[in-house]
Amino acid sequence: MEPMSDAIGPGDLVLCVNAAPNHVTGRPVPLVAGETYRVVAVMDFACPCGRSDALLDVGVDFAWCQTRFRLLPKPRAEARPRRVSAPKETEKVR
């Protein structure tokens, strides 16, 4: 598995793919599988499990092993035609 810390940064969206109990303490985690989270910070510390080179702070509890997440693609801006509201012209009939 490639390290994700190079490709991810603060403000990116990640998808939680593993909400299993904490692999260090065994306690349940407050993360929800299938939920998206915004990365607050990337901490370049090796996870105690040895599976990743960085911990992610997603604003829930403390830092999480990056193997619990997958980076979501950044949304692309799409040009959409806008409707212009203009008053309707009417002819006066005598």
N, C-alpha and C positions, 0 to 999 in steps of 0.2 A: 504494500500500500504506500502511495506517495505521501509525503508530508503535506499537509494542507496549509500550514502557517504562512507559506510564501504567497499563496494565492488569495488569502483572506485578510480582511482588515476591518477596522471599526466602521460600523454602518452597513456592512454587508448582511444579507439575509441568509440564514442557514435553516435547513430542515432537520428536525430531530428524527433520527432513524433508530435510536436505541434508548429506550427508557428503562432498561433493566436496572436492578438495584446497583448502588454504588459498588464498583468492583474493588475498592480498597476497604471500605467499612462494612459493606453488605446491607446498609440501610436503604430504604426506598428513596427514590429521587422525585423531586417535584416537576420534572420535565414530562411532557406528554408526547408520545410518538406520533408523528404526522403533523405536529404543530411547527410553525415557523417562528424563528426568534431573530432579533436584530443583535448583531455582535457589538458589544460595548467596548471590549478591549481584547487583544491577543497577547497572552503572556508567554514568553519564550522560556518556559520551564518544562522539562520532561515530565510527563505524567508518571506517577508512581507505578502504573501498570506496565510501563515500558513500551506501549503501543503507539505513542505519539510524542512529538517534540514540542508541543505547545498546549496550553490550556486556554479555553475560551470563556470569557465572561459575557453571559447573555442577559444579565440583569436578574437572574433567578438564582437565589442562594449564593453560591460562590463561583468558582471556576470549574469547568467541565472538560473532560478529555475530548479532544477534537474528533475522536473516532465515533462519538455519538451523533455527529452532524454531517450533513452533506451541503456543500455550497450551492446556493440557487443562482441561476443566471440573472444578471442585472436586466431589469426591464428596459426595452428599447422605446425611445420616444417615437410615437407615430403621429404624422401630420394628419389631422382630420379636418375635413371641410366644415366650416362653421356656418351656421344659419345666421343671416342678417335679417333682423326684423325691421321692416320699413313700413311706414303707414301706406295703406292702400289708397290709390288715387281713384277718386270717383268723379263722374261727370254729373253736373247738375242738369236736371231735366225741367223745362218750363212748362 
